[in-house]
Amino acid sequence: MFTKTKPISNLLVSFLVLAALIEVSHGGGIAIYWGQSGSETTLNQTCNTGRYKYVNIAFLNKFGSRRTPGLNLAGHCNPANGGCRVASSEIKHCQSKGIKVMLSIGGGIGQYSLASKADAKRVAAYLYNNFLGGRSASRPLGSAVLNGIDFDIELGSTKYWADLARYLAAYSKPGKKVYLSAAPQCPIPDKFLGSALRTGLFDYVWVQFYNNPPCQYRPGNTSKILASWKRWVRMKSIKKLFLGLPAARAAAGSGYIPTDVLTSKILPEIRKSSKYGGVMLWNRYYDRVNGYSAAIKSKV
């Protein structure tokens, strides 16, 4: 038996087209590193730009192996005399705008390492009590409760970072999740964070696609960076993947991508992945000077 079908309305056609576009294109946000230049503006001003969805306060670059933890925020404040506690109100201001504020541990310069699983547990307890939902008399950034911890591990020991991630994740409670993010280099596996990433505990992974010629953009050639992106996407343990880039040519030794190339040739491709989370920029100072996030925000 055959029945006469009704023509599909223009409204339904439009809906189907929109659904198809949503299926293959995923919106994202911009993550920024803040804290390494006194000229990058305050946290309040940074968050008031409306460009960023995540702010990584950088860096806690001294910790582990029985070291007294040390926070380095360049010219912003002096944590040694409690001067950085004034950042508490600004952290809360950013969070009130829906921005996740993370503490980034590690960095390219510092003194940090983990000596054992027990050491990882001690560091996790310190981070929770001094920057997250725990309690401590010191709290370098004041009473504000950060959203989580970012791993930017680039030197020192290669062991026990997975243990640190597990201990930190265990502090999560209903309604008070401890978010974890990581900034590995684009070669796979990352020397320091390879095993940690395999735990599947990281909510955001912003891969550094710069200062790594084998897997970054080369002028006129997007093949290496797109191939590397696809390799990262295939990692089952990755939840949300971000394209980490320098916000200006001077921000890195290599890997800078002109905004027109990024928005026309790279973002349209990587946005097709359901794991696409957005773009990470190093750092707020260079972004302020170059206006990179302003140029790409509508395309991210």
Disulfide bonds with the S-S distance in Angstrom:
Cys47-Cys94 2.03
Cys77-Cys84 1.94
Cys186-Cys215 2.01
